[in-house]
Amino acid sequence: MRLTPKVQEILSWYESDNPGTKANLARILMQGKLGGTGRMVILPVDQGFEHGPARSFAPNPAGYDPRYMFELALEAGLNAYAAPLGMIEAGAATYAGCIPTILKVNSSNSLSTTKDQAVTATVQDALRLGCSAIGFTIYPGSEFQFEMMEELRELAAEAKACGLAVVVWSYPRGPMLDKVGETALDICAYAAHMAALTGAHIIKVKPPTAAISLDAAKKTYEKNPVDNDAAARFRHVVQACFGGRRLVVFSGGEAKGTEDILNEVRAIHAGGGNGSIMGRNAFQRPKAEALKLLSDIIAVYQG
């Protein structure tokens, strides 16, 4: 596999990483229909932990079987598949080497009353299962944010030493933030920047809205305004990721209509985002519909 100039450029941004980590990043970037373009579409299936099985899979019962998710990611031509330990174990042998996998090593659940996550897998699990990366969630703004960042520091150091890449879900939440604040432009950019500062290779954040949440930030944004359109907001978040020198992908979020999804993807593309990490909006649809949606998303990123 010969790397494209774009992928070679991206790998050059990660100046401290060893050949193993860069090779695993290259595996993700060169996979699927967007291989070599610097753009990505990733299938994440951690919603069973987060929301429960029925809320996650009842709309499309085929999704109860973890092997379905491997097949969906492969047939759609995606860059990678991200999931917790048990789901990757359930298809690890059958699909070994077929698609890069990202082991989600911490998780929360809907029965919890705290804004925290438990560490549910190890770097050794990721190596044993042939994963290309580990995935870890931090909650900037949570009462447990510093403990989560310290856990990430330890796991990321071990993963990098073993030649794995690190993907960070950076989801602001906590007592200072209401629902509007969690996706406000200043908060999303701040969360993405924190993920970059913790050493993430790939950063996952939610799409930003036009709201500005922090009083301390409002004067700055008044003096240095961001254009009031979606593409400009995505461009601002990309800018917060070391001037675009870290890969950033945006979550699909809660279920919404196809045209709303595609309009958002067009804005991500126009704003210079590296892609989408599309879960419920894909796997909760019947397979044919999911493949059509993912094909249309890929077509947008292909330009």
C-alpha positions as CSV (number, residue, x, y, z in Angstrom):
1,M,0.0,0.0,0.0
2,R,1.6,3.3,-1.1
3,L,0.5,6.3,1.0
4,T,-1.0,9.2,-0.8
5,P,0.7,12.6,-0.5
6,K,-2.3,13.8,1.7
7,V,-1.8,11.0,4.2
8,Q,1.9,11.5,4.2
9,E,1.3,15.1,5.1
10,I,-1.1,14.2,7.9
11,L,1.4,11.7,9.4
12,S,4.0,14.5,9.4
13,W,1.9,16.4,11.8
14,Y,2.5,13.8,14.5
15,E,6.2,14.5,15.1
16,S,6.7,12.6,18.3
17,D,5.0,9.3,17.3
18,N,6.7,6.1,16.5
19,P,6.4,4.1,13.2
20,G,3.8,1.8,14.8
21,T,1.4,4.5,15.7
22,K,1.9,6.2,12.3
23,A,1.2,2.9,10.6
24,N,-2.0,2.5,12.5
25,L,-3.1,6.0,11.7
26,A,-2.3,5.2,8.0
27,R,-4.4,2.0,8.2
28,I,-7.4,4.1,9.2
29,L,-6.7,6.9,6.7
30,M,-6.1,4.5,3.8
31,Q,-9.1,2.3,4.4
32,G,-12.4,2.3,2.5
33,K,-13.9,4.5,-0.1
34,L,-12.3,7.6,1.4
35,G,-8.9,6.0,1.7
36,G,-6.1,8.4,0.9
37,T,-8.2,11.5,0.9
38,G,-7.6,12.7,4.5
39,R,-11.3,12.4,5.1
40,M,-13.0,9.7,7.2
41,V,-16.3,8.1,8.1
42,I,-16.2,5.9,11.2
43,L,-19.0,3.7,12.6
44,P,-19.2,4.0,16.4
45,V,-21.4,1.5,18.3
46,D,-21.0,2.3,22.0
47,Q,-24.7,3.3,22.4
48,G,-25.7,0.0,24.0
49,F,-23.5,0.9,27.0
50,E,-24.6,4.5,27.0
51,H,-28.4,4.1,26.3
52,G,-29.3,0.5,26.7
53,P,-29.9,-2.2,24.1
54,A,-33.6,-1.5,23.2
55,R,-33.0,2.3,22.8
56,S,-30.0,1.5,20.6
57,F,-31.0,-1.5,18.5
58,A,-34.8,-2.0,18.6
59,P,-35.4,0.3,15.5
60,N,-33.3,-2.2,13.5
61,P,-33.1,-5.5,15.4
62,A,-30.2,-6.8,13.2
63,G,-28.0,-4.5,15.2
64,Y,-28.3,-6.7,18.3
65,D,-25.8,-9.0,16.6
66,P,-22.3,-7.3,16.8
67,R,-21.3,-9.1,13.5
68,Y,-23.9,-6.9,11.7
69,M,-21.9,-3.8,12.6
70,F,-18.7,-5.2,11.1
71,E,-20.6,-6.1,8.0
72,L,-22.2,-2.6,7.8
73,A,-18.9,-0.8,8.1
74,L,-17.3,-3.1,5.5
75,E,-20.1,-3.0,3.0
76,A,-20.3,0.8,3.3
77,G,-16.6,1.2,2.7
78,L,-15.9,3.1,6.0
79,N,-12.5,3.9,7.5
80,A,-12.9,2.2,10.9
81,Y,-15.3,0.7,13.4
82,A,-15.3,1.8,17.0
83,A,-16.9,-0.2,19.8
84,P,-16.5,-1.4,23.4
85,L,-14.7,-4.6,24.3
86,G,-17.5,-7.2,24.1
87,M,-18.7,-6.1,20.7
88,I,-15.2,-6.2,19.1
89,E,-14.5,-9.6,20.7
90,A,-17.7,-10.9,19.2
91,G,-16.4,-10.5,15.7
92,A,-12.6,-10.2,16.2
93,A,-11.6,-13.5,14.6
94,T,-14.0,-13.5,11.7
95,Y,-13.2,-9.9,10.7
96,A,-9.5,-9.8,11.7
97,G,-7.7,-7.6,9.2
98,C,-10.8,-6.6,7.3
99,I,-11.3,-3.1,8.8
100,P,-9.4,-1.0,11.4
101,T,-11.0,-1.2,14.8
102,I,-11.0,1.3,17.6
103,L,-11.4,-0.2,21.1
104,K,-13.5,2.1,23.3
105,V,-11.8,1.7,26.7
106,N,-14.1,3.6,28.9
107,S,-17.9,3.8,29.1
108,S,-20.8,5.2,31.0
109,N,-24.5,4.2,31.2
110,S,-27.9,5.7,31.6
111,L,-28.3,4.3,35.1
112,S,-25.5,6.5,36.4
113,T,-26.1,9.8,38.2
114,T,-22.6,11.1,37.8
115,K,-20.8,12.6,34.8
116,D,-18.1,10.0,34.7
117,Q,-17.1,6.9,32.9
118,A,-15.6,3.6,34.0
119,V,-12.4,2.2,32.4
120,T,-13.8,-1.0,30.8
121,A,-10.9,-2.3,28.6
122,T,-7.1,-2.1,28.4
123,V,-4.4,-1.4,25.9
124,Q,-3.5,-5.1,26.1
125,D,-7.1,-5.9,25.0
126,A,-6.6,-3.6,22.0
127,L,-3.3,-5.3,21.1
128,R,-4.8,-8.8,21.5
129,L,-7.8,-7.9,19.3
130,G,-5.6,-6.3,16.5
131,C,-7.1,-2.9,17.0
132,S,-5.5,0.2,15.4
133,A,-6.5,2.6,18.2
134,I,-8.0,3.0,21.6
135,G,-10.9,5.4,22.1
136,F,-11.5,7.3,25.4
137,T,-14.2,9.9,26.5
138,I,-13.5,12.9,28.6
139,Y,-16.2,15.2,30.0
140,P,-14.7,18.7,30.2
141,G,-16.8,20.6,32.8
142,S,-17.6,17.5,34.9
143,E,-16.8,17.1,38.5
144,F,-14.7,14.1,37.4
145,Q,-12.9,15.8,34.5
146,F,-9.5,15.8,36.0
147,E,-9.6,12.2,37.0
148,M,-10.7,11.3,33.5
149,M,-7.9,13.3,32.0
150,E,-5.4,11.5,34.3
151,E,-6.8,8.1,33.2
152,L,-6.4,9.2,29.6
153,R,-2.8,10.3,30.2
154,E,-1.9,6.8,31.5
155,L,-3.8,4.9,28.8
156,A,-2.6,7.1,26.0
157,A,1.0,6.8,27.0
158,E,0.8,3.0,27.1
159,A,-1.1,2.9,23.8
160,K,1.5,5.1,22.0
161,A,4.3,3.1,23.4
162,C,2.7,0.0,21.9
163,G,2.2,1.7,18.5
164,L,-1.5,2.4,18.8
165,A,-3.3,5.6,17.9
166,V,-5.5,7.5,20.4
167,V,-9.0,8.8,19.6
168,V,-10.6,11.1,22.2
169,W,-14.3,11.8,22.5
170,S,-14.4,15.2,24.1
171,Y,-18.0,15.9,25.3
172,P,-18.5,18.9,27.6
173,R,-21.0,18.4,30.4
174,G,-21.3,19.2,34.1
175,P,-22.8,21.7,36.5
176,M,-21.7,24.8,34.6
177,L,-23.2,23.7,31.4
178,D,-26.9,23.4,30.3
179,K,-27.9,21.6,27.1
180,V,-27.3,24.8,25.1
181,G,-23.8,25.2,26.6
182,E,-22.8,21.6,25.8
183,T,-22.8,22.3,22.1
184,A,-22.0,26.1,22.1
185,L,-19.4,27.2,19.7
186,D,-16.9,28.4,22.4
187,I,-17.4,25.2,24.4
188,C,-17.0,22.8,21.4
189,A,-13.8,24.6,20.3
190,Y,-12.5,24.5,23.9
191,A,-13.3,20.8,24.2
192,A,-11.6,20.0,20.9
193,H,-8.5,22.0,22.0
194,M,-8.4,20.1,25.3
195,A,-8.4,16.8,23.4
196,A,-5.5,18.0,21.2
197,L,-3.6,19.1,24.3
198,T,-4.1,15.6,25.9
199,G,-2.3,14.1,22.9
200,A,-5.2,12.8,20.8
201,H,-4.5,11.8,17.3
202,I,-8.1,11.9,16.3
203,I,-10.6,14.2,18.1
204,K,-14.4,13.6,18.2
205,V,-16.7,16.4,19.2
206,K,-20.3,17.3,18.6
207,P,-21.3,19.8,15.9
208,P,-21.2,23.3,17.3
209,T,-24.1,25.7,17.4
210,A,-23.9,29.5,17.2
211,A,-24.4,30.0,20.9
212,I,-21.6,31.4,23.1
213,S,-21.8,30.0,26.6
214,L,-19.0,31.3,28.8
215,D,-19.3,34.9,29.9
216,A,-15.6,35.3,29.9
217,A,-15.5,34.3,26.2
218,K,-18.3,36.6,24.9
219,K,-16.1,39.7,24.7
220,T,-13.4,37.8,22.8
221,Y,-16.0,36.5,20.2
222,E,-17.5,40.0,19.9
223,K,-14.1,41.3,19.0
224,N,-13.2,38.3,16.9
225,P,-16.5,37.1,15.5
226,V,-17.1,33.8,13.7
227,D,-19.3,34.0,10.7
228,N,-22.9,32.9,11.5
229,D,-23.0,29.9,9.3
230,A,-22.4,26.2,10.0
231,A,-19.3,25.8,7.8
232,A,-17.6,28.7,9.6
233,R,-18.4,27.2,13.0
234,F,-16.8,23.8,11.9
235,R,-13.8,25.8,10.6
236,H,-13.4,27.4,14.0
237,V,-13.4,24.0,15.7
238,V,-10.8,22.7,13.2
239,Q,-8.7,25.8,13.9
240,A,-8.8,25.0,17.6
241,C,-7.2,21.6,16.8
242,F,-3.7,23.1,16.4
243,G,-4.6,25.1,13.3
244,G,-6.0,21.9,11.6
245,R,-2.9,19.8,12.4
246,R,-4.9,17.3,14.3
247,L,-7.7,15.1,12.8
248,V,-11.2,16.1,14.0
249,V,-14.4,14.3,13.2
250,F,-17.9,15.3,14.2
251,S,-20.6,13.0,15.7
252,G,-23.9,12.4,14.0
253,G,-25.8,12.8,17.3
254,E,-29.4,11.9,17.8
255,A,-31.6,10.5,15.1
256,K,-32.6,13.1,12.4
257,G,-33.7,13.2,8.8
258,T,-31.5,12.4,5.9
259,E,-31.4,15.9,4.4
260,D,-30.5,17.4,7.8
261,I,-27.6,14.9,8.1
262,L,-26.4,15.6,4.6
263,N,-26.6,19.4,5.1
264,E,-24.5,19.0,8.2
265,V,-22.0,16.9,6.4
266,R,-21.7,19.4,3.6
267,A,-20.9,22.1,6.2
268,I,-18.3,19.9,7.9
269,H,-16.7,19.3,4.5
270,A,-16.8,23.0,3.6
271,G,-15.4,23.9,7.0
272,G,-12.4,21.6,6.6
273,G,-13.4,18.9,9.1
274,N,-11.9,15.5,8.5
275,G,-15.2,13.6,8.6
276,S,-18.0,12.1,10.5
277,I,-18.4,9.4,13.1
278,M,-21.9,8.3,12.4
279,G,-23.6,5.8,14.7
280,R,-27.4,5.8,15.5
281,N,-28.3,7.7,12.3
282,A,-26.7,4.8,10.4
283,F,-27.2,1.5,12.2
284,Q,-30.8,2.2,13.4
285,R,-32.0,2.3,9.7
286,P,-32.6,-0.9,7.7
287,K,-29.4,-2.0,6.1
288,A,-30.3,-0.8,2.6
289,E,-31.2,2.7,3.9
290,A,-28.1,2.8,6.0
291,L,-25.8,1.9,3.1
292,K,-27.5,4.6,1.0
293,L,-27.0,7.2,3.6
294,L,-23.4,6.3,4.2
295,S,-22.8,6.3,0.4
296,D,-24.3,9.8,0.2
297,I,-22.1,11.0,3.1
298,I,-19.0,9.6,1.5
299,A,-19.9,11.2,-1.8
300,V,-20.0,14.6,0.0
301,Y,-16.5,14.1,1.4
302,Q,-15.3,12.9,-2.0
303,G,-16.2,16.4,-3.2
